[in-house]
Amino acid sequence: MNLRLNDDETAALRRKAVEEGRSMQEVARTAIAEYVSDRPARLRSAIERVRTEDAELLDRLSR
């Protein structure tokens, strides 16, 4: 597989790799692994749980 990025995407990936002290390939592979994992579903579930369980507190904080 070849992944073709535009100039802005390449620059952003390069910056992130330098920032983290990793290769561009490592950063891209990690991002893909997170994207295809069930993390978004777990995150939505956790947010819903907090929203439900802490509804009163969230309401008071919003005032």
mmCIF file of the N, C-alpha and C atoms, coordinates in Angstrom:
data_MODEL
# 
_entry.id   MODEL 
# 
loop_
_atom_site.group_PDB 
_atom_site.id 
_atom_site.type_symbol 
_atom_site.label_atom_id 
_atom_site.label_alt_id 
_atom_site.label_comp_id 
_atom_site.label_asym_id 
_atom_site.label_entity_id 
_atom_site.label_seq_id 
_atom_site.pdbx_PDB_ins_code 
_atom_site.Cartn_x 
_atom_site.Cartn_y 
_atom_site.Cartn_z 
_atom_site.occupancy 
_atom_site.B_iso_or_equiv 
_atom_site.pdbx_formal_charge 
_atom_site.auth_seq_id 
_atom_site.auth_comp_id 
_atom_site.auth_asym_id 
_atom_site.auth_atom_id 
_atom_site.pdbx_PDB_model_num 
ATOM 1   N N  . MET A 1 1  ? 0.833   -1.173 0.000  1.00 0.00 ? 1  MET A N  1 
ATOM 2   C CA . MET A 1 1  ? 0.000   0.000  0.000  1.00 0.00 ? 1  MET A CA 1 
ATOM 3   C C  . MET A 1 1  ? 0.880   1.238  0.000  1.00 0.00 ? 1  MET A C  1 
ATOM 4   N N  . ASN A 1 2  ? 0.504   2.206  -0.785 1.00 0.00 ? 2  ASN A N  1 
ATOM 5   C CA . ASN A 1 2  ? 1.166   3.516  -0.776 1.00 0.00 ? 2  ASN A CA 1 
ATOM 6   C C  . ASN A 1 2  ? 0.171   4.543  -0.278 1.00 0.00 ? 2  ASN A C  1 
ATOM 7   N N  . LEU A 1 3  ? 0.640   5.404  0.580  1.00 0.00 ? 3  LEU A N  1 
ATOM 8   C CA . LEU A 1 3  ? -0.205  6.465  1.107  1.00 0.00 ? 3  LEU A CA 1 
ATOM 9   C C  . LEU A 1 3  ? 0.312   7.789  0.573  1.00 0.00 ? 3  LEU A C  1 
ATOM 10  N N  . ARG A 1 4  ? -0.526  8.471  -0.178 1.00 0.00 ? 4  ARG A N  1 
ATOM 11  C CA . ARG A 1 4  ? -0.120  9.748  -0.755 1.00 0.00 ? 4  ARG A CA 1 
ATOM 12  C C  . ARG A 1 4  ? -0.755  10.875 0.035  1.00 0.00 ? 4  ARG A C  1 
ATOM 13  N N  . LEU A 1 5  ? 0.082   11.728 0.598  1.00 0.00 ? 5  LEU A N  1 
ATOM 14  C CA . LEU A 1 5  ? -0.375  12.862 1.373  1.00 0.00 ? 5  LEU A CA 1 
ATOM 15  C C  . LEU A 1 5  ? -0.096  14.141 0.602  1.00 0.00 ? 5  LEU A C  1 
ATOM 16  N N  . ASN A 1 6  ? -0.941  15.147 0.822  1.00 0.00 ? 6  ASN A N  1 
ATOM 17  C CA . ASN A 1 6  ? -0.630  16.435 0.205  1.00 0.00 ? 6  ASN A CA 1 
ATOM 18  C C  . ASN A 1 6  ? 0.450   17.127 1.042  1.00 0.00 ? 6  ASN A C  1 
ATOM 19  N N  . ASP A 1 7  ? 0.930   18.261 0.586  1.00 0.00 ? 7  ASP A N  1 
ATOM 20  C CA . ASP A 1 7  ? 2.040   18.936 1.253  1.00 0.00 ? 7  ASP A CA 1 
ATOM 21  C C  . ASP A 1 7  ? 1.716   19.316 2.697  1.00 0.00 ? 7  ASP A C  1 
ATOM 22  N N  . ASP A 1 8  ? 0.505   19.793 2.936  1.00 0.00 ? 8  ASP A N  1 
ATOM 23  C CA . ASP A 1 8  ? 0.117   20.183 4.294  1.00 0.00 ? 8  ASP A CA 1 
ATOM 24  C C  . ASP A 1 8  ? 0.055   18.974 5.224  1.00 0.00 ? 8  ASP A C  1 
ATOM 25  N N  . GLU A 1 9  ? -0.491  17.883 4.729  1.00 0.00 ? 9  GLU A N  1 
ATOM 26  C CA . GLU A 1 9  ? -0.572  16.668 5.538  1.00 0.00 ? 9  GLU A CA 1 
ATOM 27  C C  . GLU A 1 9  ? 0.823   16.131 5.859  1.00 0.00 ? 9  GLU A C  1 
ATOM 28  N N  . THR A 1 10 ? 1.692   16.158 4.866  1.00 0.00 ? 10 THR A N  1 
ATOM 29  C CA . THR A 1 10 ? 3.066   15.692 5.074  1.00 0.00 ? 10 THR A CA 1 
ATOM 30  C C  . THR A 1 10 ? 3.776   16.555 6.103  1.00 0.00 ? 10 THR A C  1 
ATOM 31  N N  . ALA A 1 11 ? 3.612   17.861 6.005  1.00 0.00 ? 11 ALA A N  1 
ATOM 32  C CA . ALA A 1 11 ? 4.256   18.772 6.953  1.00 0.00 ? 11 ALA A CA 1 
ATOM 33  C C  . ALA A 1 11 ? 3.738   18.539 8.365  1.00 0.00 ? 11 ALA A C  1 
ATOM 34  N N  . ALA A 1 12 ? 2.418   18.365 8.501  1.00 0.00 ? 12 ALA A N  1 
ATOM 35  C CA . ALA A 1 12 ? 1.832   18.123 9.828  1.00 0.00 ? 12 ALA A CA 1 
ATOM 36  C C  . ALA A 1 12 ? 2.327   16.803 10.409 1.00 0.00 ? 12 ALA A C  1 
ATOM 37  N N  . LEU A 1 13 ? 2.409   15.789 9.583  1.00 0.00 ? 13 LEU A N  1 
ATOM 38  C CA . LEU A 1 13 ? 2.902   14.489 10.030 1.00 0.00 ? 13 LEU A CA 1 
ATOM 39  C C  . LEU A 1 13 ? 4.368   14.595 10.432 1.00 0.00 ? 13 LEU A C  1 
ATOM 40  N N  . ARG A 1 14 ? 5.145   15.299 9.665  1.00 0.00 ? 14 ARG A N  1 
ATOM 41  C CA . ARG A 1 14 ? 6.567   15.482 9.973  1.00 0.00 ? 14 ARG A CA 1 
ATOM 42  C C  . ARG A 1 14 ? 6.735   16.226 11.306 1.00 0.00 ? 14 ARG A C  1 
ATOM 43  N N  . ARG A 1 15 ? 5.951   17.294 11.504 1.00 0.00 ? 15 ARG A N  1 
ATOM 44  C CA . ARG A 1 15 ? 6.036   18.055 12.764 1.00 0.00 ? 15 ARG A CA 1 
ATOM 45  C C  . ARG A 1 15 ? 5.716   17.163 13.960 1.00 0.00 ? 15 ARG A C  1 
ATOM 46  N N  . LYS A 1 16 ? 4.658   16.378 13.834 1.00 0.00 ? 16 LYS A N  1 
ATOM 47  C CA . LYS A 1 16 ? 4.252   15.499 14.927 1.00 0.00 ? 16 LYS A CA 1 
ATOM 48  C C  . LYS A 1 16 ? 5.333   14.459 15.211 1.00 0.00 ? 16 LYS A C  1 
ATOM 49  N N  . ALA A 1 17 ? 5.919   13.910 14.178 1.00 0.00 ? 17 ALA A N  1 
ATOM 50  C CA . ALA A 1 17 ? 6.965   12.904 14.344 1.00 0.00 ? 17 ALA A CA 1 
ATOM 51  C C  . ALA A 1 17 ? 8.181   13.503 15.055 1.00 0.00 ? 17 ALA A C  1 
ATOM 52  N N  . VAL A 1 18 ? 8.579   14.691 14.653 1.00 0.00 ? 18 VAL A N  1 
ATOM 53  C CA . VAL A 1 18 ? 9.720   15.362 15.289 1.00 0.00 ? 18 VAL A CA 1 
ATOM 54  C C  . VAL A 1 18 ? 9.383   15.663 16.751 1.00 0.00 ? 18 VAL A C  1 
ATOM 55  N N  . GLU A 1 19 ? 8.188   16.163 16.974 1.00 0.00 ? 19 GLU A N  1 
ATOM 56  C CA . GLU A 1 19 ? 7.731   16.500 18.330 1.00 0.00 ? 19 GLU A CA 1 
ATOM 57  C C  . GLU A 1 19 ? 7.777   15.293 19.254 1.00 0.00 ? 19 GLU A C  1 
ATOM 58  N N  . GLU A 1 20 ? 7.416   14.139 18.731 1.00 0.00 ? 20 GLU A N  1 
ATOM 59  C CA . GLU A 1 20 ? 7.361   12.917 19.532 1.00 0.00 ? 20 GLU A CA 1 
ATOM 60  C C  . GLU A 1 20 ? 8.649   12.097 19.462 1.00 0.00 ? 20 GLU A C  1 
ATOM 61  N N  . GLY A 1 21 ? 9.593   12.523 18.639 1.00 0.00 ? 21 GLY A N  1 
ATOM 62  C CA . GLY A 1 21 ? 10.840  11.778 18.507 1.00 0.00 ? 21 GLY A CA 1 
ATOM 63  C C  . GLY A 1 21 ? 10.648  10.412 17.880 1.00 0.00 ? 21 GLY A C  1 
ATOM 64  N N  . ARG A 1 22 ? 9.687   10.316 16.959 1.00 0.00 ? 22 ARG A N  1 
ATOM 65  C CA . ARG A 1 22 ? 9.403   9.057  16.284 1.00 0.00 ? 22 ARG A CA 1 
ATOM 66  C C  . ARG A 1 22 ? 9.445   9.283  14.779 1.00 0.00 ? 22 ARG A C  1 
ATOM 67  N N  . SER A 1 23 ? 9.407   8.196  14.038 1.00 0.00 ? 23 SER A N  1 
ATOM 68  C CA . SER A 1 23 ? 9.387   8.323  12.581 1.00 0.00 ? 23 SER A CA 1 
ATOM 69  C C  . SER A 1 23 ? 7.980   8.685  12.116 1.00 0.00 ? 23 SER A C  1 
ATOM 70  N N  . MET A 1 24 ? 7.907   9.243  10.931 1.00 0.00 ? 24 MET A N  1 
ATOM 71  C CA . MET A 1 24 ? 6.612   9.564  10.343 1.00 0.00 ? 24 MET A CA 1 
ATOM 72  C C  . MET A 1 24 ? 5.784   8.294  10.194 1.00 0.00 ? 24 MET A C  1 
ATOM 73  N N  . GLN A 1 25 ? 6.440   7.201  9.815  1.00 0.00 ? 25 GLN A N  1 
ATOM 74  C CA . GLN A 1 25 ? 5.724   5.937  9.643  1.00 0.00 ? 25 GLN A CA 1 
ATOM 75  C C  . GLN A 1 25 ? 5.127   5.476  10.969 1.00 0.00 ? 25 GLN A C  1 
ATOM 76  N N  . GLU A 1 26 ? 5.888   5.579  12.051 1.00 0.00 ? 26 GLU A N  1 
ATOM 77  C CA . GLU A 1 26 ? 5.362   5.168  13.360 1.00 0.00 ? 26 GLU A CA 1 
ATOM 78  C C  . GLU A 1 26 ? 4.139   5.994  13.751 1.00 0.00 ? 26 GLU A C  1 
ATOM 79  N N  . VAL A 1 27 ? 4.221   7.301  13.536 1.00 0.00 ? 27 VAL A N  1 
ATOM 80  C CA . VAL A 1 27 ? 3.105   8.178  13.887 1.00 0.00 ? 27 VAL A CA 1 
ATOM 81  C C  . VAL A 1 27 ? 1.878   7.833  13.048 1.00 0.00 ? 27 VAL A C  1 
ATOM 82  N N  . ALA A 1 28 ? 2.076   7.628  11.760 1.00 0.00 ? 28 ALA A N  1 
ATOM 83  C CA . ALA A 1 28 ? 0.960   7.301  10.872 1.00 0.00 ? 28 ALA A CA 1 
ATOM 84  C C  . ALA A 1 28 ? 0.341   5.956  11.246 1.00 0.00 ? 28 ALA A C  1 
ATOM 85  N N  . ARG A 1 29 ? 1.169   4.962  11.530 1.00 0.00 ? 29 ARG A N  1 
ATOM 86  C CA . ARG A 1 29 ? 0.645   3.639  11.885 1.00 0.00 ? 29 ARG A CA 1 
ATOM 87  C C  . ARG A 1 29 ? -0.132  3.680  13.200 1.00 0.00 ? 29 ARG A C  1 
ATOM 88  N N  . THR A 1 30 ? 0.358   4.452  14.160 1.00 0.00 ? 30 THR A N  1 
ATOM 89  C CA . THR A 1 30 ? -0.358  4.599  15.431 1.00 0.00 ? 30 THR A CA 1 
ATOM 90  C C  . THR A 1 30 ? -1.710  5.263  15.206 1.00 0.00 ? 30 THR A C  1 
ATOM 91  N N  . ALA A 1 31 ? -1.732  6.303  14.375 1.00 0.00 ? 31 ALA A N  1 
ATOM 92  C CA . ALA A 1 31 ? -2.985  7.006  14.092 1.00 0.00 ? 31 ALA A CA 1 
ATOM 93  C C  . ALA A 1 31 ? -3.985  6.069  13.412 1.00 0.00 ? 31 ALA A C  1 
ATOM 94  N N  . ILE A 1 32 ? -3.519  5.269  12.500 1.00 0.00 ? 32 ILE A N  1 
ATOM 95  C CA . ILE A 1 32 ? -4.401  4.329  11.805 1.00 0.00 ? 32 ILE A CA 1 
ATOM 96  C C  . ILE A 1 32 ? -4.921  3.279  12.787 1.00 0.00 ? 32 ILE A C  1 
ATOM 97  N N  . ALA A 1 33 ? -4.044  2.774  13.642 1.00 0.00 ? 33 ALA A N  1 
ATOM 98  C CA . ALA A 1 33 ? -4.466  1.768  14.626 1.00 0.00 ? 33 ALA A CA 1 
ATOM 99  C C  . ALA A 1 33 ? -5.540  2.330  15.554 1.00 0.00 ? 33 ALA A C  1 
ATOM 100 N N  . GLU A 1 34 ? -5.368  3.567  15.997 1.00 0.00 ? 34 GLU A N  1 
ATOM 101 C CA . GLU A 1 34 ? -6.382  4.189  16.849 1.00 0.00 ? 34 GLU A CA 1 
ATOM 102 C C  . GLU A 1 34 ? -7.686  4.396  16.084 1.00 0.00 ? 34 GLU A C  1 
ATOM 103 N N  . TYR A 1 35 ? -7.588  4.793  14.831 1.00 0.00 ? 35 TYR A N  1 
ATOM 104 C CA . TYR A 1 35 ? -8.779  5.052  14.020 1.00 0.00 ? 35 TYR A CA 1 
ATOM 105 C C  . TYR A 1 35 ? -9.615  3.790  13.819 1.00 0.00 ? 35 TYR A C  1 
ATOM 106 N N  . VAL A 1 36 ? -8.968  2.672  13.605 1.00 0.00 ? 36 VAL A N  1 
ATOM 107 C CA . VAL A 1 36 ? -9.704  1.445  13.317 1.00 0.00 ? 36 VAL A CA 1 
ATOM 108 C C  . VAL A 1 36 ? -10.052 0.654  14.580 1.00 0.00 ? 36 VAL A C  1 
ATOM 109 N N  . SER A 1 37 ? -9.592  1.120  15.732 1.00 0.00 ? 37 SER A N  1 
ATOM 110 C CA . SER A 1 37 ? -9.917  0.429  16.984 1.00 0.00 ? 37 SER A CA 1 
ATOM 111 C C  . SER A 1 37 ? -11.323 0.794  17.422 1.00 0.00 ? 37 SER A C  1 
ATOM 112 N N  . ASP A 1 38 ? -11.741 0.213  18.526 1.00 0.00 ? 38 ASP A N  1 
ATOM 113 C CA . ASP A 1 38 ? -13.064 0.542  19.045 1.00 0.00 ? 38 ASP A CA 1 
ATOM 114 C C  . ASP A 1 38 ? -13.003 1.707  20.028 1.00 0.00 ? 38 ASP A C  1 
ATOM 115 N N  . ARG A 1 39 ? -11.893 2.439  20.047 1.00 0.00 ? 39 ARG A N  1 
ATOM 116 C CA . ARG A 1 39 ? -11.737 3.561  20.964 1.00 0.00 ? 39 ARG A CA 1 
ATOM 117 C C  . ARG A 1 39 ? -12.863 4.587  20.850 1.00 0.00 ? 39 ARG A C  1 
ATOM 118 N N  . PRO A 1 40 ? -13.270 4.991  19.652 1.00 0.00 ? 40 PRO A N  1 
ATOM 119 C CA . PRO A 1 40 ? -14.358 5.969  19.574 1.00 0.00 ? 40 PRO A CA 1 
ATOM 120 C C  . PRO A 1 40 ? -15.646 5.492  20.263 1.00 0.00 ? 40 PRO A C  1 
ATOM 121 N N  . ALA A 1 41 ? -15.956 4.226  20.131 1.00 0.00 ? 41 ALA A N  1 
ATOM 122 C CA . ALA A 1 41 ? -17.160 3.696  20.781 1.00 0.00 ? 41 ALA A CA 1 
ATOM 123 C C  . ALA A 1 41 ? -16.996 3.716  22.296 1.00 0.00 ? 41 ALA A C  1 
ATOM 124 N N  . ARG A 1 42 ? -15.803 3.343  22.783 1.00 0.00 ? 42 ARG A N  1 
ATOM 125 C CA . ARG A 1 42 ? -15.559 3.380  24.230 1.00 0.00 ? 42 ARG A CA 1 
ATOM 126 C C  . ARG A 1 42 ? -15.613 4.807  24.746 1.00 0.00 ? 42 ARG A C  1 
ATOM 127 N N  . LEU A 1 43 ? -15.077 5.746  23.979 1.00 0.00 ? 43 LEU A N  1 
ATOM 128 C CA . LEU A 1 43 ? -15.097 7.145  24.379 1.00 0.00 ? 43 LEU A CA 1 
ATOM 129 C C  . LEU A 1 43 ? -16.526 7.678  24.451 1.00 0.00 ? 43 LEU A C  1 
ATOM 130 N N  . ARG A 1 44 ? -17.336 7.383  23.436 1.00 0.00 ? 44 ARG A N  1 
ATOM 131 C CA . ARG A 1 44 ? -18.741 7.809  23.447 1.00 0.00 ? 44 ARG A CA 1 
ATOM 132 C C  . ARG A 1 44 ? -19.475 7.231  24.654 1.00 0.00 ? 44 ARG A C  1 
ATOM 133 N N  . SER A 1 45 ? -19.203 5.978  24.956 1.00 0.00 ? 45 SER A N  1 
ATOM 134 C CA . SER A 1 45 ? -19.832 5.328  26.102 1.00 0.00 ? 45 SER A CA 1 
ATOM 135 C C  . SER A 1 45 ? -19.419 5.997  27.402 1.00 0.00 ? 45 SER A C  1 
ATOM 136 N N  . ALA A 1 46 ? -18.148 6.318  27.548 1.00 0.00 ? 46 ALA A N  1 
ATOM 137 C CA . ALA A 1 46 ? -17.667 6.978  28.762 1.00 0.00 ? 46 ALA A CA 1 
ATOM 138 C C  . ALA A 1 46 ? -18.271 8.366  28.904 1.00 0.00 ? 46 ALA A C  1 
ATOM 139 N N  . ILE A 1 47 ? -18.346 9.102  27.808 1.00 0.00 ? 47 ILE A N  1 
ATOM 140 C CA . ILE A 1 47 ? -18.942 10.440 27.837 1.00 0.00 ? 47 ILE A CA 1 
ATOM 141 C C  . ILE A 1 47 ? -20.408 10.350 28.238 1.00 0.00 ? 47 ILE A C  1 
ATOM 142 N N  . GLU A 1 48 ? -21.123 9.403  27.687 1.00 0.00 ? 48 GLU A N  1 
ATOM 143 C CA . GLU A 1 48 ? -22.536 9.231  28.022 1.00 0.00 ? 48 GLU A CA 1 
ATOM 144 C C  . GLU A 1 48 ? -22.705 8.872  29.493 1.00 0.00 ? 48 GLU A C  1 
ATOM 145 N N  . ARG A 1 49 ? -21.820 8.013  29.996 1.00 0.00 ? 49 ARG A N  1 
ATOM 146 C CA . ARG A 1 49 ? -21.892 7.622  31.399 1.00 0.00 ? 49 ARG A CA 1 
ATOM 147 C C  . ARG A 1 49 ? -21.665 8.838  32.308 1.00 0.00 ? 49 ARG A C  1 
ATOM 148 N N  . VAL A 1 50 ? -20.675 9.647  32.009 1.00 0.00 ? 50 VAL A N  1 
ATOM 149 C CA . VAL A 1 50 ? -20.414 10.855 32.800 1.00 0.00 ? 50 VAL A CA 1 
ATOM 150 C C  . VAL A 1 50 ? -21.592 11.815 32.687 1.00 0.00 ? 50 VAL A C  1 
ATOM 151 N N  . ARG A 1 51 ? -22.096 12.001 31.477 1.00 0.00 ? 51 ARG A N  1 
ATOM 152 C CA . ARG A 1 51 ? -23.227 12.908 31.267 1.00 0.00 ? 51 ARG A CA 1 
ATOM 153 C C  . ARG A 1 51 ? -24.435 12.474 32.084 1.00 0.00 ? 51 ARG A C  1 
ATOM 154 N N  . THR A 1 52 ? -24.684 11.180 32.137 1.00 0.00 ? 52 THR A N  1 
ATOM 155 C CA . THR A 1 52 ? -25.835 10.643 32.868 1.00 0.00 ? 52 THR A CA 1 
ATOM 156 C C  . THR A 1 52 ? -25.601 10.660 34.380 1.00 0.00 ? 52 THR A C  1 
ATOM 157 N N  . GLU A 1 53 ? -24.472 10.123 34.810 1.00 0.00 ? 53 GLU A N  1 
ATOM 158 C CA . GLU A 1 53 ? -24.210 9.995  36.240 1.00 0.00 ? 53 GLU A CA 1 
ATOM 159 C C  . GLU A 1 53 ? -23.969 11.346 36.919 1.00 0.00 ? 53 GLU A C  1 
ATOM 160 N N  . ASP A 1 54 ? -23.407 12.291 36.186 1.00 0.00 ? 54 ASP A N  1 
ATOM 161 C CA . ASP A 1 54 ? -23.065 13.591 36.770 1.00 0.00 ? 54 ASP A CA 1 
ATOM 162 C C  . ASP A 1 54 ? -23.941 14.715 36.226 1.00 0.00 ? 54 ASP A C  1 
ATOM 163 N N  . ALA A 1 55 ? -25.148 14.385 35.829 1.00 0.00 ? 55 ALA A N  1 
ATOM 164 C CA . ALA A 1 55 ? -26.036 15.383 35.223 1.00 0.00 ? 55 ALA A CA 1 
ATOM 165 C C  . ALA A 1 55 ? -26.262 16.574 36.142 1.00 0.00 ? 55 ALA A C  1 
ATOM 166 N N  . GLU A 1 56 ? -26.492 16.329 37.422 1.00 0.00 ? 56 GLU A N  1 
ATOM 167 C CA . GLU A 1 56 ? -26.743 17.432 38.363 1.00 0.00 ? 56 GLU A CA 1 
ATOM 168 C C  . GLU A 1 56 ? -25.520 18.333 38.475 1.00 0.00 ? 56 GLU A C  1 
ATOM 169 N N  . LEU A 1 57 ? -24.359 17.741 38.633 1.00 0.00 ? 57 LEU A N  1 
ATOM 170 C CA . LEU A 1 57 ? -23.126 18.524 38.739 1.00 0.00 ? 57 LEU A CA 1 
ATOM 171 C C  . LEU A 1 57 ? -22.878 19.324 37.466 1.00 0.00 ? 57 LEU A C  1 
ATOM 172 N N  . LEU A 1 58 ? -23.039 18.696 36.321 1.00 0.00 ? 58 LEU A N  1 
ATOM 173 C CA . LEU A 1 58 ? -22.831 19.390 35.053 1.00 0.00 ? 58 LEU A CA 1 
ATOM 174 C C  . LEU A 1 58 ? -23.810 20.564 34.896 1.00 0.00 ? 58 LEU A C  1 
ATOM 175 N N  . ASP A 1 59 ? -25.035 20.363 35.350 1.00 0.00 ? 59 ASP A N  1 
ATOM 176 C CA . ASP A 1 59 ? -26.023 21.434 35.297 1.00 0.00 ? 59 ASP A CA 1 
ATOM 177 C C  . ASP A 1 59 ? -25.586 22.613 36.165 1.00 0.00 ? 59 ASP A C  1 
ATOM 178 N N  . ARG A 1 60 ? -25.139 22.320 37.395 1.00 0.00 ? 60 ARG A N  1 
ATOM 179 C CA . ARG A 1 60 ? -24.688 23.390 38.290 1.00 0.00 ? 60 ARG A CA 1 
ATOM 180 C C  . ARG A 1 60 ? -23.464 24.110 37.728 1.00 0.00 ? 60 ARG A C  1 
ATOM 181 N N  . LEU A 1 61 ? -22.549 23.378 37.129 1.00 0.00 ? 61 LEU A N  1 
ATOM 182 C CA . LEU A 1 61 ? -21.345 23.996 36.552 1.00 0.00 ? 61 LEU A CA 1 
ATOM 183 C C  . LEU A 1 61 ? -21.672 24.873 35.364 1.00 0.00 ? 61 LEU A C  1 
ATOM 184 N N  . SER A 1 62 ? -22.750 24.585 34.677 1.00 0.00 ? 62 SER A N  1 
ATOM 185 C CA . SER A 1 62 ? -23.099 25.352 33.486 1.00 0.00 ? 62 SER A CA 1 
ATOM 186 C C  . SER A 1 62 ? -23.751 26.695 33.819 1.00 0.00 ? 62 SER A C  1 
ATOM 187 N N  . ARG A 1 63 ? -24.067 26.909 35.074 1.00 0.00 ? 63 ARG A N  1 
ATOM 188 C CA . ARG A 1 63 ? -24.728 28.157 35.477 1.00 0.00 ? 63 ARG A CA 1 
ATOM 189 C C  . ARG A 1 63 ? -23.732 29.237 35.792 1.00 0.00 ? 63 ARG A C  1 
# 
